[in-house]
């Protein structure tokens, strides 16, 4: 993810969802959800189990009718009927959706034919996708002979074979080994760099922080927060904590820390009185001043830990639960 997130309002959106609503009987699963994704942007949709993520994704992909609201991909309306907008979407479900008794290449050919790709273009595209997912050497092998991580990568390849404008990835790294997970994340990064719009859901917060230009947090059917990871962390308005393990007159040192600009509090802690906890704004920029002050006070700093709020903090604050619960 780049330091400066792509701004979706400066170019026409690839995905534009407006006021989506879906009810199941008396229960409202999705309640007035609106979001957009720009070309080259990776958007993370996060939420606890049962929050409405899957229902939202199914409406975006035209697999479920919305009770209210609209979905457009590249300006074209998405409905449950077949139409040109669906040709622009690549959907990679959480469950592997492949034919185990067909080869890797045969699976990709099959999904390409569903989109009516001409034969020559299809063969070129299959070769390109095999290279993208690093399965060229296994192209002739049956799917049921592949490892779980390879099947996950092929599952993504099936969603890419028709060169979609919007790629929807629903928890693509569940249950894979670390090497395959790394390969999948590298591929998703590359998709964004090449201009594809990506909608990504995950139960791993570190993936969202690594991949996503913007994040939307959905809870109880409503989009409760949206922004870049940095903007969301600022929304929580928590401070950083610097914990110093040190020796010397720590009471005097803590008092001196409290006089520094941007220090909210400082106190001696720890059973042995060898810790100083300092609550600050922007710990990393203030750390040199804290260390300089320690030297001036004759305090020997032996260790430093910085605890900064992150997306996990934001998620817990907004939903009352951890992402993986």
N, C-alpha and C positions, 0 to 999 in steps of 0.2 A: 504494500500500500504506500502510495506517495505521501510525503508530508503534507502537501496541500491537496485536499480532496477535490475531485472534479466537481464543478458546480452545475447541477442539473438544470438550473433555470437559464443558463446562457445558451443552450442549444436545444433543439427539439428533443423531447423525451422519447426513448425507445418504448418504455413501459409507462403508461399513465393510468392509474387506478383512481377512481373518484367515488367516494361515499359508498363503498361496498357494504352490503348488509346480507346476512344469511341466517335464517332461523330454522331450527329443528323443533317443531312443536312449539312449546312455550319457551324454549331456550334460545337465546340469541347468541350464536356462535361467533359471528363477526358483526361488529356494530360500528358502522360509519368509518371504515378504514380507507384512507387515501394515501397513496404514495406514488413516486415516480422514480425512474432510473434513466440516466443519461447514457449515451454511447460511451463505452470504455469504463463505465462505473461498475464497481462491485458493491452491491447493497446487501447487508446482512439483516435478515429478519429473525429476531430472537424472541423467545417467550417460553414460559413454563409449559409443561405438558398440559394439554387441554385449553391453551390460551387462544387458539384460533388460527395458528400458523398453517396447518395442513388444509383447513377449509379455505383460507385465503389463497393458498397456492393453487388449489384445485379450481377455484373460480378464475384466477389469472390464466391458467392453462386451458380454460374452456371445458373442464371435466365436470363442473358443477355449476348449475344455474344460480345466479345471484338474485336475491329477492328485491334488491334495489342497488343502484349504482352502475357504473360502467367500467369496462376494461378496454384499453386500446393499446395495440402494439404497432409502433411506427405509424400511428394515426389511424389504424384500421380497427374496427370493433371486433372484440373477441366474444363469441357466443358458444354455446354447446354444440351448435351445428358446424359441419365442416365449412371452412372458409379460408380466404387468403391469409388472414392473420395467424391462423394456426400453423401455416407453413413456415412462419418466422420464429416459432418457439421450439426450443429443444428442452425437453423435460427429462430429468434424470431422477427417478424415484428413489426413495430410501431402500426399498427392497430391490434386489437385483432382478431385472426383467430381461432375461436372456434365454435362448434355447440351448440347453446343456448338451444335446446330442449333435449340434451343429458346430462347425469350426468357428474360430474367431472371425476369419474373413467372411464366412457364410452368414454369420449374424449381422455383420456390418452391411453386407449386400442386401440382406432382407430388409433391414430398417431403411436403407436408402431407397429401395424399390417402393416402400410404402409412401415415400414422398415423390415418387415417379421421376427420379433422376434419370436422365438419359444414360445408356449403358457406358459410353466412354467417359462421361463425366463421373459416373458412379465409381468406375474402377480407379480413376485418378484420386477421387475423394477418399475411397477406402484406403489407398496407400498412404495418403496424407494423414488420415486419422490414426492408422497403425503406427506411424512415426510419432505423432503427437502423444499417444498414450504408451509409447515404448513397448509395443507388442508385435513389431514386425517379425521378430524371430519366432514368434508363436502363432503366426497367422493361420497355419494349417492344423493347429491342435484343436481338439474338441474342448468346449468350454468346461465340461465336467472334469477335465484334467488340470485345470488352472487353479492356482492358489486363490484364497479369498481376496487378496489385494489386487491380483490381476483381473479378477471378475469385476471388481469395483471400477477399475480403470476402463475395462471394456464397456461397462454400463454407461460410463460417461461418453465413451466413443460413440455408442449408439445414439446418444442425444446430439452429437456433433456432426454426424455424417452428412446431414443436409445443409450444413453451414447456416445455422440459425442466427438471427439478429439478437434474440434474447435467449440466454441459457438459464434454466431454472434447476438448481442443484439442491435436493432435499437430503441433508445430512449424508454427504457422499463418502465420509471417512469412517462411518460406524463400523467397528469390528475389524479394521484393517491393521496390518503390521506397521511399525514406524517408518520403514523404508517406503512402502506404498503410500502411506499418508503424506510423507514429504513430497513424493512425486505428484500426487493429486494436488496438493497446495501450490506447488510450483506451476503446474499446468493452469490452475485457476488464475494465478497472477499473470501468466502469459496471455490468457484470453482477454483480460482487461486491457493489457498493454496493446493488444492488437485491435481494440475498438469494440469488442463484444460487450453488451450489457449483461451482467450476471446478477441473478437473485439467488442468495445463498442462505440456507438455514443450517444451523449446527447446534450441538450441545456442548461444544468445546469453546470456551470463551477466548482462549488464546488464538484460535483460528479466526474468529471475528476481528480481533485486534490486529492480526497480521494481514488479513486479506481485504477488509472492507473499507471503502472510502466513506460510506455512511452506514449507519445502523438504525433500524427501527425496532423498538421494543413493544411487543404486543402482550397485553394481559387482560384476561376476561373479555376477549373480543375487541378491545379498543387499542389503538395505537397510542401508548401513553407517553412516548418520547421518541424523538428522531433527531439525528445530527451526526456529525463526525464523531469518532471516539473521543477526541479532545473536547468537543463541545458538550458531549454528554457527561464527561467527568466534571467539567466546570459547572454543569447544571446541579450536581449534587452539592457543590460548594463545600467540600470537605478539605481539610488541610493535610499537609504531609506531616509525618512524624519522623524525626531523626533520633535514633537511639545510639548514644556514645558509651562505649565501655572505656572507663578511664580511671586514673589514680591521681590523688591530690585533693585540694580543698574544693570538692565538688559543689558544696553548698554555695560558696562564693562564686563559683563558675556559673552555676545555674542562675544566680541573681544577676550576674553580668549579661548572660544571654537574654534575659528578659528585657534588657534595655535596648537590645538591637531592634531596628526596624524590621517589620514582618514576622517577628517572633510573637506568637500568641501566648505561649506559656512555656515554662522550663522548670523541671523539678528533678531532684535526686530520687532514684527508684532502685529496686533490687534488694534482695535479702542482705547482701553484703555491702550495700551502699556504694557500689562501683558503677552504677548506671546513671546517665542523665538523659531524660526524655524531653525533647524539644519539639513543640508543635509550631509549625511554620507555614508560610505561604511560599511555594516554589523552593523546595528543599535543595535541589541540585544547584541552583544559583547562589543560595545562601551558605552552602556548606563550607566554601573557602573562608568566609568570615567567622564561622563557628570554630574552625580549626585554628585560625590566626588568633582568635580570642583565647583559646585553650593554651596556646604557647605563651601568650602574654600573661596568663594567670598561673603559669607554672604547672599546668595540668597535662599529664601524659595520656594521650588518647591511644588506646590499644585496639579499638575496633569501632566501626561505624555501620549501622544498618539504616536504610531509608525505606519507609513504608509509604507508598504513594497510592491514592485512590485510583482505581482502574475500572474497566467495564464491569467486572464482577461486582465491585462496590456499588456501581450505579444500578445494576440489575437487581441486586439484593434490596437496595433502597426503594426501588420503584415497585417491585413485585412481591417483596417479602419472602422470597425463596431463592435458593441458588439455582443456576441454570441447569445443572445436571440432576436435580432432585426430581 
